[in-house]
Amino acid sequence: MNNYDNIDFIKLELKFSDPDGMVKPSYKTKEYHPSKHLILKIDCPRISCINGGFDITSEVKEALLNNENVVNLTSSCQGWQDSRRINKNRCLCHMSCNVTLGYTNT
């Protein structure tokens, strides 16, 4: 699926938590209006995280192919906690994401 003309919006309701307590639980909402490209990458909220974040592009594309309206996703950041812990300790910040897909009426 390369053309997203039938998609009105993609709304993400994000909740982050951290097993180490370095990031206070936080909530964020983002809305996208894709046209030809769909890339959904979310930065890790842990400031010291190296090469982390969350890529939910493939999960959302699959939901679009299945004409789903709501998808709930969870993921743990696989970046490194900080520059001293590269190749030793993963970040593991947790993200819960409620994805709402809005389709056009055409």
C-alpha positions in Angstrom: 0.0 0.0 0.0 1.8 3.1 -1.2 -1.1 5.6 -1.5 -3.0 6.6 1.7 -5.7 8.7 0.0 -8.4 6.7 1.9 -6.9 7.7 5.3 -8.2 10.9 6.8 -6.0 10.7 10.0 -4.0 8.5 12.3 -4.2 9.4 15.9 -1.7 8.1 18.5 -2.4 8.2 22.2 0.9 7.4 23.8 1.7 6.5 27.4 5.3 6.0 28.5 6.7 4.4 31.7 10.2 3.4 32.8 11.1 0.4 34.9 13.9 2.3 36.5 11.8 5.3 37.4 14.0 7.7 35.3 11.1 8.8 33.2 7.9 9.9 35.0 4.8 8.3 33.5 3.8 10.6 30.7 1.0 10.9 28.1 1.2 12.4 24.6 -1.2 12.6 21.7 -0.1 12.9 18.0 -2.1 13.1 14.8 -0.8 12.3 11.3 -2.4 12.9 7.9 -0.4 10.7 5.6 -0.5 11.0 1.8 2.1 9.0 -0.1 4.5 7.9 2.7 3.8 6.5 6.1 6.6 6.4 8.7 5.6 6.4 12.3 8.7 6.6 14.5 8.4 7.9 18.1 11.3 9.2 20.1 12.2 7.6 23.4 11.3 10.0 26.2 14.4 9.1 28.2 16.8 11.9 27.4 19.9 9.9 27.9 18.7 7.0 25.7 21.1 6.2 22.8 19.7 4.9 19.5 16.3 4.2 21.0 12.8 4.9 20.1 9.8 3.1 18.8 8.9 2.3 15.2 5.3 1.3 14.8 5.1 1.8 11.0 4.7 -1.9 10.1 2.0 -2.5 12.8 -0.1 0.5 11.6 0.3 -0.5 7.9 -1.0 -4.0 8.8 -4.0 -2.4 10.6 -4.7 -0.3 7.5 -4.5 -3.3 5.2 -7.1 -5.0 7.5 -9.3 -1.9 7.6 -9.1 -1.8 11.4 -10.3 1.3 13.3 -8.4 0.9 16.6 -5.2 -0.9 17.4 -3.5 -1.2 20.8 0.3 -1.6 20.7 2.9 -2.0 23.4 6.7 -1.9 23.0 9.9 -1.5 24.9 12.7 0.7 23.8 15.8 -1.3 22.6 18.2 1.7 22.8 20.9 1.9 25.3 20.4 3.6 28.7 23.2 6.1 28.2 26.6 6.5 26.5 28.4 4.6 29.4 26.1 1.6 29.1 26.2 1.0 25.3 26.3 -2.8 24.7 25.5 -3.4 28.4 22.1 -2.0 29.5 19.1 -1.6 27.3 16.8 1.4 27.9 13.6 -0.7 28.2 11.4 2.4 28.5 7.8 1.1 28.0 5.3 2.6 25.5 1.6 1.8 25.3 0.0 3.2 22.2 -3.7 3.4 21.3 -3.9 4.0 17.5 -7.2 5.3 16.0 -7.5 5.1 12.2 -9.9 7.5 10.5 -10.9 6.7 6.9 -12.4 9.0 4.3 -15.9 8.4 3.1 -14.9 8.1 -0.6 
